[in-house]
Amino acid sequence: MTEALDWLRDSPLTWIFVTLLAYRAGVWARERSGGHPLSQPVLVAAGLVIVLLLVLGIDYDTYMSGGALIHLVLGPATVALAVPLHRQAHHLREMAVPLAIALPAGALVSIGSAILTVRALGGSEALEHTIAPKSATTPVAIAVAEGIGGVPALVAAFTMLAGMLGAVFGPWLLDRMGVQDRRIRGLAMGASSHGVGTSRSLHDSLVEGAFAGLAMGLTALLTSILVPVVVALL
């Protein structure tokens, strides 16, 4: 019996199943709550997995034996976001100017504010470099952080936190600001909260989700280019 439990604990399949089950619980919670902002599937799933690992005394490396396999599909899943964008291609020409101005400005503000906030609070240079690319999608943020001396594992946590906070509070804030254009809302969500925010936008509207996917991709590209420049200047 002990050997069987040890095998289940160490098997990647166990943690793949646990992650998918936790996410399904998050989807159920969102549906049951009528789409309450705090019932985002990723937020619920992360909370459930963390609690389970703490209760069972499972370390992060053991969990990631299965989690890493799920991580592999992030790339194809991100590329698949081009499908709804292609269906909204007729909107791109009229949005060219907002895209060319808003996304670089947003990336610069995100990078600069993150670095300056850490510095104002007395954080180390390594922490500044870790949090700087937080608004890029996770694989890009990790690669950028590694290149400038950040901590890859920690930047993944900051990136997911930024995504979950954006998915929870982003639509509420946009409503309070009177932003109703689904294209603009999508650009804001994708630029500030990458994959998690894009998932939320896709749930709300296909148009919004398409532009969130576009903003997420372009922001990741801009972040990879601008982070070393901003770090050097600051």
C-alpha positions in Angstrom: 0.0 0.0 0.0 2.8 2.4 0.9 4.6 1.6 -2.4 1.4 2.4 -4.3 0.9 5.7 -2.5 4.6 6.6 -3.2 4.1 5.8 -6.9 1.0 7.9 -7.1 2.8 10.8 -5.3 5.8 10.7 -7.7 3.9 9.9 -10.9 3.6 12.9 -13.4 0.1 11.5 -14.4 -1.2 12.2 -10.8 -0.3 15.8 -11.0 -1.6 16.3 -14.5 -4.9 14.8 -13.3 -5.0 16.9 -10.2 -4.3 20.1 -12.2 -7.0 19.4 -14.8 -9.5 18.4 -12.0 -8.7 21.6 -10.1 -9.3 23.7 -13.3 -12.5 21.9 -14.0 -13.6 22.8 -10.4 -12.8 26.4 -11.2 -14.9 26.3 -14.4 -17.8 24.8 -12.3 -17.3 27.6 -9.7 -17.5 30.3 -12.3 -20.7 28.8 -13.8 -22.3 28.4 -10.4 -21.4 31.9 -9.3 -22.7 33.5 -12.5 -19.2 34.6 -13.6 -18.2 36.3 -10.3 -14.8 38.0 -10.7 -13.2 35.9 -7.9 -14.3 32.7 -9.5 -11.7 32.7 -12.3 -10.9 29.1 -13.1 -7.1 29.7 -13.0 -7.4 31.4 -9.6 -9.6 28.7 -8.1 -7.4 25.9 -9.6 -4.2 27.5 -8.2 -5.7 27.9 -4.8 -6.9 24.3 -4.7 -3.6 22.9 -5.9 -1.6 24.9 -3.4 -3.9 23.8 -0.5 -3.6 20.2 -1.6 0.2 20.3 -1.8 0.4 21.9 1.6 -1.9 19.4 3.2 -0.1 16.4 1.7 3.4 17.9 2.2 4.2 17.6 -1.5 7.1 19.8 -2.7 7.0 21.9 -5.8 9.5 19.8 -7.7 7.4 16.7 -7.3 4.3 18.6 -8.5 6.1 20.0 -11.5 7.0 16.5 -12.7 3.5 16.6 -14.1 3.0 20.3 -14.3 5.9 20.7 -16.7 4.0 18.5 -19.2 1.1 20.9 -19.0 3.5 23.7 -19.4 4.6 22.3 -22.8 1.2 22.9 -24.3 1.3 26.7 -23.4 3.1 27.4 -26.7 0.6 25.6 -29.0 -2.3 27.1 -26.9 -0.9 30.6 -27.4 -0.5 30.1 -31.1 -4.1 28.8 -31.3 -5.3 32.3 -30.2 -4.5 33.4 -33.7 -7.7 31.6 -34.9 -10.2 34.1 -33.3 -7.9 36.9 -34.2 -8.0 35.8 -37.9 -11.8 36.0 -37.7 -11.6 39.6 -36.6 -9.0 40.6 -39.1 -11.3 43.2 -40.7 -11.0 45.3 -37.5 -7.2 45.4 -37.6 -6.7 48.3 -40.0 -8.9 50.7 -38.1 -7.1 49.7 -34.9 -3.6 50.2 -36.3 -2.9 53.6 -34.6 -4.2 52.5 -31.1 -2.1 49.4 -31.4 1.0 51.3 -32.4 0.7 53.8 -29.5 -1.0 52.0 -26.7 0.9 48.8 -26.6 4.5 50.2 -26.5 3.4 52.8 -24.0 1.8 50.1 -21.8 4.8 47.9 -22.0 7.1 50.8 -20.9 4.8 51.8 -18.0 4.6 48.2 -16.9 8.4 47.6 -16.9 9.3 51.0 -15.5 6.7 51.0 -12.7 7.7 47.5 -11.6 11.4 48.3 -11.4 10.8 51.6 -9.6 8.3 50.1 -7.2 10.8 47.5 -6.1 13.6 50.1 -5.8 11.4 52.4 -3.7 10.6 49.5 -1.3 14.3 48.7 -0.9 14.3 45.5 -3.0 17.4 44.1 -4.6 18.6 44.5 -8.2 17.9 40.8 -8.8 14.3 41.3 -7.7 14.0 44.3 -10.0 15.1 42.2 -12.9 12.8 39.4 -11.8 9.6 41.5 -11.7 10.3 43.7 -14.8 8.9 41.3 -17.5 5.8 40.3 -15.4 3.3 41.5 -18.1 4.7 39.2 -20.7 3.3 35.7 -21.1 5.0 33.2 -18.7 7.4 31.5 -21.1 8.6 34.9 -22.5 8.9 36.4 -19.0 11.0 33.5 -17.8 13.4 33.7 -20.7 13.7 37.5 -20.4 14.3 37.3 -16.6 17.0 34.7 -17.2 18.7 36.9 -19.7 19.0 39.9 -17.4 19.8 38.1 -14.1 16.4 37.6 -12.7 15.0 34.5 -10.9 13.0 32.3 -13.3 10.9 30.5 -10.7 10.0 33.8 -9.0 9.1 35.6 -12.3 6.7 32.8 -13.1 4.9 33.5 -9.8 4.8 37.2 -10.4 3.6 36.7 -13.9 0.7 34.4 -12.8 -0.2 36.8 -10.0 -0.3 39.7 -12.5 -2.5 37.6 -14.8 -4.9 36.6 -12.1 -5.2 40.1 -10.6 -5.9 41.5 -14.1 -8.5 38.8 -14.8 -10.3 39.5 -11.6 -10.2 43.3 -11.4 -9.6 44.3 -15.1 -13.2 44.1 -16.3 -14.4 45.8 -13.2 -11.9 48.7 -13.7 -12.8 49.0 -17.4 -16.5 49.2 -16.6 -15.8 51.9 -14.0 -13.8 53.9 -16.6 -16.7 53.5 -19.1 -14.7 51.5 -21.7 -17.3 49.5 -23.6 -15.5 48.9 -27.0 -14.7 45.2 -27.0 -11.6 45.7 -29.0 -10.2 48.3 -26.6 -11.1 46.1 -23.6 -9.3 43.1 -25.2 -6.2 45.1 -25.9 -6.1 46.3 -22.2 -6.7 42.8 -20.8 -4.1 41.1 -23.1 -1.5 43.7 -22.5 -1.8 43.7 -18.7 -2.7 40.2 -17.8 -1.5 38.0 -20.8 -2.9 34.5 -20.9 -5.2 34.5 -17.9 -6.7 37.8 -18.9 -7.1 36.6 -22.5 -8.9 33.5 -21.2 -11.3 35.8 -19.3 -11.8 38.0 -22.4 -12.6 35.0 -24.6 -15.2 34.0 -22.0 -16.8 37.5 -22.2 -16.6 38.0 -26.0 -14.9 36.5 -29.0 -14.0 39.9 -30.3 -12.5 40.9 -27.0 -10.7 37.6 -26.7 -9.2 38.0 -30.2 -7.8 41.4 -29.4 -6.6 40.2 -26.1 -4.7 37.5 -27.8 -3.1 40.0 -30.2 -2.2 42.3 -27.4 -0.7 39.4 -25.4 1.5 38.4 -28.3 2.7 41.9 -29.2 3.3 42.8 -25.5 5.4 39.7 -25.1 7.5 40.8 -28.1 7.8 44.4 -26.9 8.7 43.3 -23.4 11.5 41.1 -24.7 12.9 44.1 -26.6 12.3 46.8 -24.1 13.2 45.2 -20.7 17.0 45.2 -21.3 16.7 48.8 -22.6 14.7 50.1 -19.6 16.9 48.1 -17.1 20.0 49.7 -18.6 18.5 53.2 -18.5 17.2 52.9 -14.9 
